[in-house]
Amino acid sequence: MVIRPLVWQDKDKIRQLLEQRGTFNKKEIEVAVELVDEALRFPEREEYHVACAIDPPDSLAGYICFGHIPMTDDCYDLYWIIVDEKYSGNGIGGRLLEFMEKGLINKRARRIYVDTSSASGYDAARSFYEKHGYQLVCVLKDFYRENDHKMIYMKELGHCVHRSQQLP
């Protein structure tokens, strides 16, 4: 398994992966693909970072999309992480998280936030985040729809020194 930056050929495979999982509705898939498109069309903006887990020679096993939260000091959002069902349980999601976290620690990021739903279809996602050290920090009741709450998880990136605390 290789984790590498996004390339144009990945876009359609990512859409297929999102559709295949059956977890996301049409609008969610459109938004996910829009972020991939933005990352491909405007890499210089560095708004969205996308990495792909590839099973050589060219099978997309999963991907992760994250970006800096505007108007924050070194905080990031994890927008999307998904693994193809045929690769589930093989640690690929954890490897994608580790890839993102190591890169963000090198950038001196402080925190990573991830939003998810309270709906039962997201039980595995919530367990995954908790297993990897993300803590539930906020619940916004009835956010997505009635009885579907927004669950916000956060992870401190440990030993990072905030820029204002660095020695001259």
PyMOL commands that place a pseudoatom at each C-alpha (Angstrom):
pseudoatom trace, name=CA, resn=MET, resi=1, chain=A, elem=C, hetatm=0, pos=[0.000, 0.000, 0.000]
pseudoatom trace, name=CA, resn=VAL, resi=2, chain=A, elem=C, hetatm=0, pos=[1.308, 3.415, -0.999]
pseudoatom trace, name=CA, resn=ILE, resi=3, chain=A, elem=C, hetatm=0, pos=[-0.028, 6.763, 0.210]
pseudoatom trace, name=CA, resn=ARG, resi=4, chain=A, elem=C, hetatm=0, pos=[0.553, 9.493, -2.329]
pseudoatom trace, name=CA, resn=PRO, resi=5, chain=A, elem=C, hetatm=0, pos=[-0.811, 12.910, -3.289]
pseudoatom trace, name=CA, resn=LEU, resi=6, chain=A, elem=C, hetatm=0, pos=[-3.952, 13.198, -5.379]
pseudoatom trace, name=CA, resn=VAL, resi=7, chain=A, elem=C, hetatm=0, pos=[-3.659, 13.081, -9.185]
pseudoatom trace, name=CA, resn=TRP, resi=8, chain=A, elem=C, hetatm=0, pos=[-6.299, 13.841, -11.828]
pseudoatom trace, name=CA, resn=GLN, resi=9, chain=A, elem=C, hetatm=0, pos=[-6.924, 10.152, -12.541]
pseudoatom trace, name=CA, resn=ASP, resi=10, chain=A, elem=C, hetatm=0, pos=[-8.147, 9.696, -8.943]
pseudoatom trace, name=CA, resn=LYS, resi=11, chain=A, elem=C, hetatm=0, pos=[-11.177, 11.977, -9.225]
pseudoatom trace, name=CA, resn=ASP, resi=12, chain=A, elem=C, hetatm=0, pos=[-13.572, 9.507, -10.864]
pseudoatom trace, name=CA, resn=LYS, resi=13, chain=A, elem=C, hetatm=0, pos=[-12.326, 6.674, -8.651]
pseudoatom trace, name=CA, resn=ILE, resi=14, chain=A, elem=C, hetatm=0, pos=[-13.051, 8.766, -5.564]
pseudoatom trace, name=CA, resn=ARG, resi=15, chain=A, elem=C, hetatm=0, pos=[-16.587, 9.457, -6.775]
pseudoatom trace, name=CA, resn=GLN, resi=16, chain=A, elem=C, hetatm=0, pos=[-17.108, 5.726, -7.383]
pseudoatom trace, name=CA, resn=LEU, resi=17, chain=A, elem=C, hetatm=0, pos=[-15.758, 4.919, -3.933]
pseudoatom trace, name=CA, resn=LEU, resi=18, chain=A, elem=C, hetatm=0, pos=[-18.109, 7.418, -2.273]
pseudoatom trace, name=CA, resn=GLU, resi=19, chain=A, elem=C, hetatm=0, pos=[-21.094, 6.034, -4.196]
pseudoatom trace, name=CA, resn=GLN, resi=20, chain=A, elem=C, hetatm=0, pos=[-20.118, 2.415, -3.559]
pseudoatom trace, name=CA, resn=ARG, resi=21, chain=A, elem=C, hetatm=0, pos=[-20.011, 2.820, 0.233]
pseudoatom trace, name=CA, resn=GLY, resi=22, chain=A, elem=C, hetatm=0, pos=[-23.700, 3.722, 0.362]
pseudoatom trace, name=CA, resn=THR, resi=23, chain=A, elem=C, hetatm=0, pos=[-23.184, 5.894, 3.451]
pseudoatom trace, name=CA, resn=PHE, resi=24, chain=A, elem=C, hetatm=0, pos=[-23.389, 9.277, 1.763]
pseudoatom trace, name=CA, resn=ASN, resi=25, chain=A, elem=C, hetatm=0, pos=[-26.318, 10.963, 0.083]
pseudoatom trace, name=CA, resn=LYS, resi=26, chain=A, elem=C, hetatm=0, pos=[-26.107, 12.622, -3.332]
pseudoatom trace, name=CA, resn=LYS, resi=27, chain=A, elem=C, hetatm=0, pos=[-25.399, 16.114, -1.918]
pseudoatom trace, name=CA, resn=GLU, resi=28, chain=A, elem=C, hetatm=0, pos=[-22.614, 14.816, 0.358]
pseudoatom trace, name=CA, resn=ILE, resi=29, chain=A, elem=C, hetatm=0, pos=[-20.982, 13.071, -2.597]
pseudoatom trace, name=CA, resn=GLU, resi=30, chain=A, elem=C, hetatm=0, pos=[-21.198, 16.259, -4.666]
pseudoatom trace, name=CA, resn=VAL, resi=31, chain=A, elem=C, hetatm=0, pos=[-19.480, 18.232, -1.892]
pseudoatom trace, name=CA, resn=ALA, resi=32, chain=A, elem=C, hetatm=0, pos=[-16.736, 15.627, -1.487]
pseudoatom trace, name=CA, resn=VAL, resi=33, chain=A, elem=C, hetatm=0, pos=[-16.030, 15.640, -5.223]
pseudoatom trace, name=CA, resn=GLU, resi=34, chain=A, elem=C, hetatm=0, pos=[-16.050, 19.465, -5.264]
pseudoatom trace, name=CA, resn=LEU, resi=35, chain=A, elem=C, hetatm=0, pos=[-13.269, 19.494, -2.654]
pseudoatom trace, name=CA, resn=VAL, resi=36, chain=A, elem=C, hetatm=0, pos=[-11.249, 17.021, -4.716]
pseudoatom trace, name=CA, resn=ASP, resi=37, chain=A, elem=C, hetatm=0, pos=[-11.807, 19.184, -7.795]
pseudoatom trace, name=CA, resn=GLU, resi=38, chain=A, elem=C, hetatm=0, pos=[-10.680, 22.310, -5.902]
pseudoatom trace, name=CA, resn=ALA, resi=39, chain=A, elem=C, hetatm=0, pos=[-7.540, 20.529, -4.692]
pseudoatom trace, name=CA, resn=LEU, resi=40, chain=A, elem=C, hetatm=0, pos=[-6.717, 19.504, -8.264]
pseudoatom trace, name=CA, resn=ARG, resi=41, chain=A, elem=C, hetatm=0, pos=[-7.544, 22.810, -9.965]
pseudoatom trace, name=CA, resn=PHE, resi=42, chain=A, elem=C, hetatm=0, pos=[-5.981, 25.158, -7.405]
pseudoatom trace, name=CA, resn=PRO, resi=43, chain=A, elem=C, hetatm=0, pos=[-3.168, 23.356, -5.552]
pseudoatom trace, name=CA, resn=GLU, resi=44, chain=A, elem=C, hetatm=0, pos=[-1.367, 26.655, -4.959]
pseudoatom trace, name=CA, resn=ARG, resi=45, chain=A, elem=C, hetatm=0, pos=[-4.195, 27.772, -2.639]
pseudoatom trace, name=CA, resn=GLU, resi=46, chain=A, elem=C, hetatm=0, pos=[-3.502, 24.860, -0.295]
pseudoatom trace, name=CA, resn=GLU, resi=47, chain=A, elem=C, hetatm=0, pos=[-7.109, 24.978, 0.925]
pseudoatom trace, name=CA, resn=TYR, resi=48, chain=A, elem=C, hetatm=0, pos=[-7.708, 21.262, 0.541]
pseudoatom trace, name=CA, resn=HIS, resi=49, chain=A, elem=C, hetatm=0, pos=[-5.118, 18.528, 0.864]
pseudoatom trace, name=CA, resn=VAL, resi=50, chain=A, elem=C, hetatm=0, pos=[-5.957, 15.103, -0.520]
pseudoatom trace, name=CA, resn=ALA, resi=51, chain=A, elem=C, hetatm=0, pos=[-3.930, 11.919, -0.206]
pseudoatom trace, name=CA, resn=CYS, resi=52, chain=A, elem=C, hetatm=0, pos=[-4.796, 8.547, -1.691]
pseudoatom trace, name=CA, resn=ALA, resi=53, chain=A, elem=C, hetatm=0, pos=[-4.024, 5.032, -0.490]
pseudoatom trace, name=CA, resn=ILE, resi=54, chain=A, elem=C, hetatm=0, pos=[-3.134, 3.042, -3.583]
pseudoatom trace, name=CA, resn=ASP, resi=55, chain=A, elem=C, hetatm=0, pos=[-2.895, -0.720, -3.858]
pseudoatom trace, name=CA, resn=PRO, resi=56, chain=A, elem=C, hetatm=0, pos=[-0.393, -1.125, -6.686]
pseudoatom trace, name=CA, resn=PRO, resi=57, chain=A, elem=C, hetatm=0, pos=[-0.566, -0.941, -9.551]
pseudoatom trace, name=CA, resn=ASP, resi=58, chain=A, elem=C, hetatm=0, pos=[-3.523, 1.455, -9.544]
pseudoatom trace, name=CA, resn=SER, resi=59, chain=A, elem=C, hetatm=0, pos=[-6.415, 0.499, -7.222]
pseudoatom trace, name=CA, resn=LEU, resi=60, chain=A, elem=C, hetatm=0, pos=[-7.774, 3.231, -4.976]
pseudoatom trace, name=CA, resn=ALA, resi=61, chain=A, elem=C, hetatm=0, pos=[-8.071, 1.697, -1.509]
pseudoatom trace, name=CA, resn=GLY, resi=62, chain=A, elem=C, hetatm=0, pos=[-9.063, 4.948, 0.209]
pseudoatom trace, name=CA, resn=TYR, resi=63, chain=A, elem=C, hetatm=0, pos=[-8.494, 8.656, 0.499]
pseudoatom trace, name=CA, resn=ILE, resi=64, chain=A, elem=C, hetatm=0, pos=[-8.349, 11.494, 3.003]
pseudoatom trace, name=CA, resn=CYS, resi=65, chain=A, elem=C, hetatm=0, pos=[-9.163, 15.179, 2.526]
pseudoatom trace, name=CA, resn=PHE, resi=66, chain=A, elem=C, hetatm=0, pos=[-8.291, 17.868, 5.058]
pseudoatom trace, name=CA, resn=GLY, resi=67, chain=A, elem=C, hetatm=0, pos=[-7.538, 21.569, 5.206]
pseudoatom trace, name=CA, resn=HIS, resi=68, chain=A, elem=C, hetatm=0, pos=[-6.672, 24.541, 7.346]
pseudoatom trace, name=CA, resn=ILE, resi=69, chain=A, elem=C, hetatm=0, pos=[-9.623, 26.168, 9.093]
pseudoatom trace, name=CA, resn=PRO, resi=70, chain=A, elem=C, hetatm=0, pos=[-9.700, 29.808, 7.969]
pseudoatom trace, name=CA, resn=MET, resi=71, chain=A, elem=C, hetatm=0, pos=[-9.183, 32.428, 10.671]
pseudoatom trace, name=CA, resn=THR, resi=72, chain=A, elem=C, hetatm=0, pos=[-7.603, 29.954, 13.117]
pseudoatom trace, name=CA, resn=ASP, resi=73, chain=A, elem=C, hetatm=0, pos=[-4.075, 29.604, 14.345]
pseudoatom trace, name=CA, resn=ASP, resi=74, chain=A, elem=C, hetatm=0, pos=[-2.932, 26.244, 13.068]
pseudoatom trace, name=CA, resn=CYS, resi=75, chain=A, elem=C, hetatm=0, pos=[-6.206, 24.278, 13.322]
pseudoatom trace, name=CA, resn=TYR, resi=76, chain=A, elem=C, hetatm=0, pos=[-7.349, 21.878, 10.609]
pseudoatom trace, name=CA, resn=ASP, resi=77, chain=A, elem=C, hetatm=0, pos=[-10.539, 20.126, 9.574]
pseudoatom trace, name=CA, resn=LEU, resi=78, chain=A, elem=C, hetatm=0, pos=[-10.603, 16.501, 8.494]
pseudoatom trace, name=CA, resn=TYR, resi=79, chain=A, elem=C, hetatm=0, pos=[-13.274, 16.709, 5.817]
pseudoatom trace, name=CA, resn=TRP, resi=80, chain=A, elem=C, hetatm=0, pos=[-13.346, 13.189, 4.399]
pseudoatom trace, name=CA, resn=ILE, resi=81, chain=A, elem=C, hetatm=0, pos=[-11.738, 9.847, 5.039]
pseudoatom trace, name=CA, resn=ILE, resi=82, chain=A, elem=C, hetatm=0, pos=[-13.050, 6.722, 3.365]
pseudoatom trace, name=CA, resn=VAL, resi=83, chain=A, elem=C, hetatm=0, pos=[-11.727, 3.255, 2.680]
pseudoatom trace, name=CA, resn=ASP, resi=84, chain=A, elem=C, hetatm=0, pos=[-13.010, 0.872, 0.032]
pseudoatom trace, name=CA, resn=GLU, resi=85, chain=A, elem=C, hetatm=0, pos=[-15.072, -1.884, 1.694]
pseudoatom trace, name=CA, resn=LYS, resi=86, chain=A, elem=C, hetatm=0, pos=[-12.835, -4.612, 0.268]
pseudoatom trace, name=CA, resn=TYR, resi=87, chain=A, elem=C, hetatm=0, pos=[-9.899, -3.089, 2.191]
pseudoatom trace, name=CA, resn=SER, resi=88, chain=A, elem=C, hetatm=0, pos=[-11.791, -2.391, 5.444]
pseudoatom trace, name=CA, resn=GLY, resi=89, chain=A, elem=C, hetatm=0, pos=[-10.174, -3.752, 8.576]
pseudoatom trace, name=CA, resn=ASN, resi=90, chain=A, elem=C, hetatm=0, pos=[-6.662, -3.711, 7.105]
pseudoatom trace, name=CA, resn=GLY, resi=91, chain=A, elem=C, hetatm=0, pos=[-5.483, -0.526, 8.844]
pseudoatom trace, name=CA, resn=ILE, resi=92, chain=A, elem=C, hetatm=0, pos=[-5.669, 1.693, 5.776]
pseudoatom trace, name=CA, resn=GLY, resi=93, chain=A, elem=C, hetatm=0, pos=[-7.838, 4.298, 7.501]
pseudoatom trace, name=CA, resn=GLY, resi=94, chain=A, elem=C, hetatm=0, pos=[-5.358, 4.456, 10.355]
pseudoatom trace, name=CA, resn=ARG, resi=95, chain=A, elem=C, hetatm=0, pos=[-2.471, 4.841, 7.921]
pseudoatom trace, name=CA, resn=LEU, resi=96, chain=A, elem=C, hetatm=0, pos=[-4.278, 7.700, 6.157]
pseudoatom trace, name=CA, resn=LEU, resi=97, chain=A, elem=C, hetatm=0, pos=[-4.882, 9.421, 9.516]
pseudoatom trace, name=CA, resn=GLU, resi=98, chain=A, elem=C, hetatm=0, pos=[-1.241, 8.938, 10.482]
pseudoatom trace, name=CA, resn=PHE, resi=99, chain=A, elem=C, hetatm=0, pos=[-0.108, 10.363, 7.142]
pseudoatom trace, name=CA, resn=MET, resi=100, chain=A, elem=C, hetatm=0, pos=[-2.245, 13.469, 7.706]
pseudoatom trace, name=CA, resn=GLU, resi=101, chain=A, elem=C, hetatm=0, pos=[-1.261, 13.900, 11.361]
pseudoatom trace, name=CA, resn=LYS, resi=102, chain=A, elem=C, hetatm=0, pos=[2.476, 13.572, 10.727]
pseudoatom trace, name=CA, resn=GLY, resi=103, chain=A, elem=C, hetatm=0, pos=[2.283, 16.123, 7.923]
pseudoatom trace, name=CA, resn=LEU, resi=104, chain=A, elem=C, hetatm=0, pos=[0.328, 18.525, 10.122]
pseudoatom trace, name=CA, resn=ILE, resi=105, chain=A, elem=C, hetatm=0, pos=[2.705, 18.114, 13.045]
pseudoatom trace, name=CA, resn=ASN, resi=106, chain=A, elem=C, hetatm=0, pos=[5.521, 19.057, 10.657]
pseudoatom trace, name=CA, resn=LYS, resi=107, chain=A, elem=C, hetatm=0, pos=[3.506, 22.196, 9.799]
pseudoatom trace, name=CA, resn=ARG, resi=108, chain=A, elem=C, hetatm=0, pos=[3.161, 22.939, 13.527]
pseudoatom trace, name=CA, resn=ALA, resi=109, chain=A, elem=C, hetatm=0, pos=[-0.593, 22.390, 13.508]
pseudoatom trace, name=CA, resn=ARG, resi=110, chain=A, elem=C, hetatm=0, pos=[-2.246, 22.436, 16.923]
pseudoatom trace, name=CA, resn=ARG, resi=111, chain=A, elem=C, hetatm=0, pos=[-5.533, 20.645, 16.469]
pseudoatom trace, name=CA, resn=ILE, resi=112, chain=A, elem=C, hetatm=0, pos=[-7.580, 18.581, 14.069]
pseudoatom trace, name=CA, resn=TYR, resi=113, chain=A, elem=C, hetatm=0, pos=[-11.370, 18.690, 14.101]
pseudoatom trace, name=CA, resn=VAL, resi=114, chain=A, elem=C, hetatm=0, pos=[-13.749, 16.272, 12.439]
pseudoatom trace, name=CA, resn=ASP, resi=115, chain=A, elem=C, hetatm=0, pos=[-17.532, 16.549, 12.123]
pseudoatom trace, name=CA, resn=THR, resi=116, chain=A, elem=C, hetatm=0, pos=[-19.766, 13.540, 11.785]
pseudoatom trace, name=CA, resn=SER, resi=117, chain=A, elem=C, hetatm=0, pos=[-23.369, 12.548, 12.215]
pseudoatom trace, name=CA, resn=SER, resi=118, chain=A, elem=C, hetatm=0, pos=[-25.070, 10.867, 15.159]
pseudoatom trace, name=CA, resn=ALA, resi=119, chain=A, elem=C, hetatm=0, pos=[-27.042, 8.672, 12.740]
pseudoatom trace, name=CA, resn=SER, resi=120, chain=A, elem=C, hetatm=0, pos=[-26.527, 4.930, 13.168]
pseudoatom trace, name=CA, resn=GLY, resi=121, chain=A, elem=C, hetatm=0, pos=[-24.856, 4.708, 9.748]
pseudoatom trace, name=CA, resn=TYR, resi=122, chain=A, elem=C, hetatm=0, pos=[-21.934, 6.633, 11.250]
pseudoatom trace, name=CA, resn=ASP, resi=123, chain=A, elem=C, hetatm=0, pos=[-21.362, 4.389, 14.299]
pseudoatom trace, name=CA, resn=ALA, resi=124, chain=A, elem=C, hetatm=0, pos=[-18.233, 2.881, 12.748]
pseudoatom trace, name=CA, resn=ALA, resi=125, chain=A, elem=C, hetatm=0, pos=[-16.849, 6.336, 11.897]
pseudoatom trace, name=CA, resn=ARG, resi=126, chain=A, elem=C, hetatm=0, pos=[-17.313, 7.565, 15.469]
pseudoatom trace, name=CA, resn=SER, resi=127, chain=A, elem=C, hetatm=0, pos=[-15.661, 4.430, 16.864]
pseudoatom trace, name=CA, resn=PHE, resi=128, chain=A, elem=C, hetatm=0, pos=[-12.783, 4.856, 14.409]
pseudoatom trace, name=CA, resn=TYR, resi=129, chain=A, elem=C, hetatm=0, pos=[-12.132, 8.441, 15.514]
pseudoatom trace, name=CA, resn=GLU, resi=130, chain=A, elem=C, hetatm=0, pos=[-12.274, 7.522, 19.184]
pseudoatom trace, name=CA, resn=LYS, resi=131, chain=A, elem=C, hetatm=0, pos=[-9.921, 4.562, 18.638]
pseudoatom trace, name=CA, resn=HIS, resi=132, chain=A, elem=C, hetatm=0, pos=[-7.403, 6.968, 17.082]
pseudoatom trace, name=CA, resn=GLY, resi=133, chain=A, elem=C, hetatm=0, pos=[-7.438, 9.482, 19.937]
pseudoatom trace, name=CA, resn=TYR, resi=134, chain=A, elem=C, hetatm=0, pos=[-10.128, 11.909, 18.817]
pseudoatom trace, name=CA, resn=GLN, resi=135, chain=A, elem=C, hetatm=0, pos=[-12.378, 13.137, 21.629]
pseudoatom trace, name=CA, resn=LEU, resi=136, chain=A, elem=C, hetatm=0, pos=[-15.974, 14.225, 21.323]
pseudoatom trace, name=CA, resn=VAL, resi=137, chain=A, elem=C, hetatm=0, pos=[-15.946, 17.928, 22.206]
pseudoatom trace, name=CA, resn=CYS, resi=138, chain=A, elem=C, hetatm=0, pos=[-19.354, 19.144, 21.060]
pseudoatom trace, name=CA, resn=VAL, resi=139, chain=A, elem=C, hetatm=0, pos=[-22.778, 17.912, 20.024]
pseudoatom trace, name=CA, resn=LEU, resi=140, chain=A, elem=C, hetatm=0, pos=[-25.081, 20.213, 18.073]
pseudoatom trace, name=CA, resn=LYS, resi=141, chain=A, elem=C, hetatm=0, pos=[-28.575, 18.813, 18.500]
pseudoatom trace, name=CA, resn=ASP, resi=142, chain=A, elem=C, hetatm=0, pos=[-30.761, 18.343, 15.425]
pseudoatom trace, name=CA, resn=PHE, resi=143, chain=A, elem=C, hetatm=0, pos=[-28.091, 19.919, 13.216]
pseudoatom trace, name=CA, resn=TYR, resi=144, chain=A, elem=C, hetatm=0, pos=[-28.474, 17.891, 10.025]
pseudoatom trace, name=CA, resn=ARG, resi=145, chain=A, elem=C, hetatm=0, pos=[-32.138, 17.107, 10.564]
pseudoatom trace, name=CA, resn=GLU, resi=146, chain=A, elem=C, hetatm=0, pos=[-34.341, 16.280, 13.526]
pseudoatom trace, name=CA, resn=ASN, resi=147, chain=A, elem=C, hetatm=0, pos=[-32.660, 13.609, 15.688]
pseudoatom trace, name=CA, resn=ASP, resi=148, chain=A, elem=C, hetatm=0, pos=[-29.484, 13.737, 13.578]
pseudoatom trace, name=CA, resn=HIS, resi=149, chain=A, elem=C, hetatm=0, pos=[-26.909, 15.637, 15.592]
pseudoatom trace, name=CA, resn=LYS, resi=150, chain=A, elem=C, hetatm=0, pos=[-23.566, 17.018, 14.499]
pseudoatom trace, name=CA, resn=MET, resi=151, chain=A, elem=C, hetatm=0, pos=[-20.818, 15.321, 16.522]
pseudoatom trace, name=CA, resn=ILE, resi=152, chain=A, elem=C, hetatm=0, pos=[-17.567, 17.287, 16.626]
pseudoatom trace, name=CA, resn=TYR, resi=153, chain=A, elem=C, hetatm=0, pos=[-14.393, 15.412, 17.501]
pseudoatom trace, name=CA, resn=MET, resi=154, chain=A, elem=C, hetatm=0, pos=[-10.998, 16.974, 18.154]
pseudoatom trace, name=CA, resn=LYS, resi=155, chain=A, elem=C, hetatm=0, pos=[-7.434, 15.799, 18.557]
pseudoatom trace, name=CA, resn=GLU, resi=156, chain=A, elem=C, hetatm=0, pos=[-4.584, 17.811, 20.030]
pseudoatom trace, name=CA, resn=LEU, resi=157, chain=A, elem=C, hetatm=0, pos=[-1.426, 17.280, 18.051]
pseudoatom trace, name=CA, resn=GLY, resi=158, chain=A, elem=C, hetatm=0, pos=[0.676, 16.721, 21.117]
pseudoatom trace, name=CA, resn=HIS, resi=159, chain=A, elem=C, hetatm=0, pos=[4.131, 18.117, 21.310]
pseudoatom trace, name=CA, resn=CYS, resi=160, chain=A, elem=C, hetatm=0, pos=[3.669, 21.035, 18.955]
pseudoatom trace, name=CA, resn=VAL, resi=161, chain=A, elem=C, hetatm=0, pos=[4.951, 24.366, 20.167]
pseudoatom trace, name=CA, resn=HIS, resi=162, chain=A, elem=C, hetatm=0, pos=[2.647, 27.215, 19.196]
pseudoatom trace, name=CA, resn=ARG, resi=163, chain=A, elem=C, hetatm=0, pos=[4.406, 29.838, 17.076]
pseudoatom trace, name=CA, resn=SER, resi=164, chain=A, elem=C, hetatm=0, pos=[3.962, 32.527, 19.734]
pseudoatom trace, name=CA, resn=GLN, resi=165, chain=A, elem=C, hetatm=0, pos=[5.739, 30.280, 22.261]
pseudoatom trace, name=CA, resn=GLN, resi=166, chain=A, elem=C, hetatm=0, pos=[8.783, 29.628, 20.091]
pseudoatom trace, name=CA, resn=LEU, resi=167, chain=A, elem=C, hetatm=0, pos=[12.090, 31.093, 21.165]
pseudoatom trace, name=CA, resn=PRO, resi=168, chain=A, elem=C, hetatm=0, pos=[13.508, 33.812, 18.918]
for i in range(1, 168): cmd.bond("trace and resi %d" % i, "trace and resi %d" % (i + 1))
show_as sticks, trace
zoom trace
